Amino acid sequence: MKYIRFGNSGLKVSEIALGTWHLPSSNDVDSFNINKVDEPAALNIIKSAVDSGINFFDTANIYHGVMQNPDVYHTGNSERILGRALIGYDRESLVISTKIMGRMANHPNGMGLSRKYIRWQVNESLKRLKTDYIDILHMHMPDITTPIEETIDTLSSLVYQGYIYYAGESHFHPQDIIYILKYSRDVHLQMISMQEPYNLIDRYIEKDKIDIARVYGLGIMAYMPLAHGFLSGRYIKEVPPMSRSDNLSVYINNDNIKILNEINEIARSLDASLAQISISYILKKSEIMNIPIVPVIGVTRVEQLNELVESLNIKIPEDYIKMLDDLSIQFKNKYIEDYKRIIKYNIN
């Protein structure tokens, strides 16, 4: 495992991070008839990740692990599982990222980026994660009901008090990110991270956010590196019933399957799997664009974890990168059209 300097900081992280939005599902259901996380399997995956050299873990206060959009009765579960899994490891050897903003209670202050919500949820995340501090705390998405200055001031005070070390953004409008970064410098808040979707199908951040990250010294945590599993290779021959979510429907069509087969042929020529090429492609783009980009992988089996970690050893030649770039822009991606509609603050 290699470790890279993440953003404009001295923080060193593994080239791959393990995410906890997608954890193995149990056949057991709870009192709400919702599938439980297979916790022994999840713990084994997380421990195997540490053993493989991964030191970077991502979660969010709202994550359940099986439900893609948890209600208030199922939030916090992924943080609790991650906290239990990391007991016994040297905390200082690990980098934990979590996110706040989503609805955690049904009362009026149960979601958002207000001072009240942030202070409450940071305390709760620390309990669930069984730790004294959070390495990177991300604003999960914009909250236009709260002045962004209130949010940044609160994050700055949490750094001063030692509850968080760094801050980051996710899903903010590019113009807002610039304002946030400039204001953060004024109040001495070290923003080091963007968490954005990035993969062979979705390269929208190359339009402007990559340049912002480079100018202002941010690292990028690339979530959905396999496009909800579409780039895993399991849909090359047939499309099985949706076992995870309806999100795959934005990718699956005959034209995209054809492109996927062409990328798979490139993978086979490099003696790699489609999933490995998809991860290795992101790592190579990070090198080419001179910006730290860390794929945040999600797996449900140790075998999947091992396969994706092995992608670190795959070197894609420059001419193959050009071929993959050309193929990637041919994908039809409905998700991009939704992503373009991200909220913008009314900032002068």
N, C-alpha and C positions, 0 to 999 in steps of 0.2 A: 504494500500500500504506500502511495505517495501522499505527502501532505503539502498543501499550498497555503500561501498567505491570503487571507480572505478579506478583500476590500482594502481600504486605506487604514489598516490596523496591523497589529502584531499577531493577531489570532491565526493559528494554524489549524486547518481542517483537512480531513481526508477528501480525496478527489470525488468520492461518492458519499452521499448522505442517505440515511435510511429514514423514510417517512412512515407515519403511523395512521394516515387516513384510511388505508386499506390493509386491514389485518385479517388473518384467517377466521372464517366463520365456523361456529359450532352448529350442530344440529339441534341443540337445545334452544328453547325460547324462554323469554322472561314473562312476567305477568301481563305485559302489553302485547304479547305474541310477536315480539321482535327477536330475531336470532341473536344469540349471545356471541361474543368473541370467543374463539377457542383459545383460552388464555395460556394453557401449557404450550401450545404450538407457537403462539405469539412470543412468549418468553424465550423459547428456544431459538427463534429467528433473531431476536434482539441480541441474545448472548452470542450467537454464531456471528453476528455482524461485528460485535466487539472483538471477538477472537480473530476475525479476518483482517482487523486493522481499522475498521470504520470507527471514527471517533465523533462523528457528526450525526445528530439525531433531530428530527423535526416532528413537531406535533402542533396541536392547537387546543385551546380550551373547549371548543365546541365539538371536537371530534369524538365519535363513538367507536369507530373501528370497523363496523359493519354497515351501519346506516350511513348513507351518503349525505343526508340532510337531517341530522338528529333534532328531536324536540327537546324541550328543557329537561325531560326526565331521563335523557340518555347522554347528555353532554358530559364532558370531562373524563370519559372512560379511557380514551387513548392515553391521556396524561397519567392516569392512575396506573395503567398497565406498564407504561414506559418507566415510571418511577419504581415500580416493584422489580422490573427486569434489571435495573441498573444498581440495585442494592448489592453491596459487596465489591463493586468496582471503585477504583480511585476516581472520585468526582472531578479532580483537577485534570484528569486525562481525557475528560469528555467535554463535548460542546453540545449544549442543548438549546434548541430554538423552539419557541412556541409563539402562538398568535392570539390576539384578543380583538374583539369587536362584536362577535355574534351573540345571539340571544341566549342567555344563561338562566333567565328567570322571566316570569310573566308580568312582573311589575314594570312601571314606566322607565325605571333606570336599569332594566335587565339586559340591555345591550347598548352598544355605542362606544364612543371614545372620550367620554367625559372623564373628568378627574375622579368623580365618585366611582364610576364603573371600573376604570383602570386600576385604582388602588385596591378595590374589592377583588377583582379578578386576578391581579398579580399575587395577592395573598393566597387566594384559592389555588392557583396554579402551583405555587411553591409547596403547598400541602400535598396536592395530588402527585407532584413530581418527586416529593420527598427530598427536596434540596433547599439550600439557603439562598440560592441566586439563580437567575436565568441568564445564559450567555447572550442570546439575541432575542429580543422581544419585537415581534412584527405587528404593525397595524394591519389587521387582516384585510380590511377594505375601508373605503371612505365612510365617514359619518358626517353628513352635511348638516346635521342638527347641532353639532358641537364646533365651536371655533377651533381651527387647527392649531392655533397658538396655545390654547388651553391643553390640548393633547400633548404637544411637544414640550411645554413647560412641565407637565406632569411626568413625562418620560425622563426628562432631564433630572428632576428631583429624585426619581427612583434610582438613577445611576449614581447620583451623589450619595444616596443612602445605602448603596451596595446591593440593592435587590435585583437590578439588571446591570449588565455590563455594556451592551451595545443595543442599538435599535435598528429597525428596518421597516420597509413598506411592502405592501402587496396590493396590486390592482388599482393603484392611484393613477390619475391622469398625468401624462408626462409634464405638462406645465405646472401642475400642482407639486409634483416631485421636486422640481427645481426650486420652487418657493419654500417647500418644507426643508430642503437641504440647506438653503441659505439661512433660513430662520434658525435651524438647528445649530448651525455654526455660531450664531449670535449668542445662543444660550448654552453653548459648550456641550451639546448633545452629539455624540459620535454615531452618526448613521452610517452603517457599513453594508447594508444588505437590501437587495430587491428579491422578492420571491414572486416569480412570474412563470406562466406556462411557456415551455420552449421544447420543441421536438422537430422531427423531420417534417411533420405536417404543419405545425404551428410555429412560424418564425417571425411572428408579428413584432416582437420586441426589437428585431433588427431595424425596424423603421425609425425608432427614435430612442428607445430606452437603453439600448446598448451604448449609444453615444453619451447619454446622461450618466450612465454608470461609469464609463471610462473617465469622463471629465471630473466627476465628483468623487471618484474613488470608492465605488460600491462593488461588492461581489454579487453574483446572481445565483440564487437557489432556483434551479430549473425544475419546477414540478410538472407532472404529467410527461416525463421524458419518453414514455412509451404510449402516449395518447390514449389513456384509459385502457391499455392493453392491446390496442389495435396494432401496434408495432411489435408485438411479442411474437408474431408468427402463427398464432393459433387460428387466424381467420383466412389463411391463404387458400385452403382447400374448401372450407365450408364455414358458414356463419352459424355457430351454435346458439341456442336460446340465451338471452341476456342473463348472465349469472351475477353480474355486478351492478350495473346501472343502465339507465336509458341513455347515458352520455355517449355511448358508442354509436348510437344511431346517427350522430352528426358526421361520422366518418365512413360508415359502411355503405358502399354502393358499388356497382360493377366497375366503374372507372377507377375508383380508389383501390379496389382489389387487384386490378390489373397492374397498377403502379407498384403496389405492394409486392407482387410477384417479381417484378423487375428488380426491385431493391433486394429481394431475397436471393436472386441470382448473383448479385454483386456480393452479398454476404457469403454465399456458398463458394464463390471464387476466392475469397479470403479465408476460407476454412473457419467461418464464424456463423453464429446464428443471427437471425434477423434482429432479435432483441439486443444482442451484443453489438452489432453494427450501429443500431440506433443510439446506444449509450456512447460508444466510441466516437460517433459522429459529433455529438455534443462536446466531448472533450477536445476533439480536434478543432472544432469551431472556436472553442475557448482559446486555444493556442493561436489560431490564425487571427482572431480579432483582438488578441492581447487583453483579455478581460477574464477574471476568474469566474467560471461557470461550473457549478456543482450540480449534477443531476440528483434529484431527490427521488429515490426508487421506492416502490411499494411492492412487497412480495407476500405471498401466503404460504410459501414452502421454502425450506432451507435450500433445496435444489435450485430454486429460482434465484435466490440470493447468490449462491456460488456461481451461477452462470453469469450474472450481471457483474459481479466482482471481477470475473475473468476478462471482461471487456476492457479492463485497464491495460491488458497485455496485447491488445489488438491495435496495430498501427495501420491506419487507412492512408494509402498513398494520395498525394495531392490531386492527381488526375481522377481518382475515384471520388474524392470529395466534390469535384466539379460535376461529376456524373450524378451524385446524390443531390447536390444543389438543384440541378436541372430537373430531376425527377420530383423533388419535393414541392417545387412551385406549381406542379401540375395537379396536386391534390385539391379536391373540392372540400372546403372546410366551412361548414355552417357555423362552427364555434367562433371563428374569427369575426364574423359579422356581429355576434353578440358581444364579443370582447371589445369591439370598437366603440360600444355604447357606454363605456365606463364613465362614472359620474365625475363631473368637474366642479370643484369648489368655486364660489363666487369671490375670487381673490383679485384685488386690484393690484 
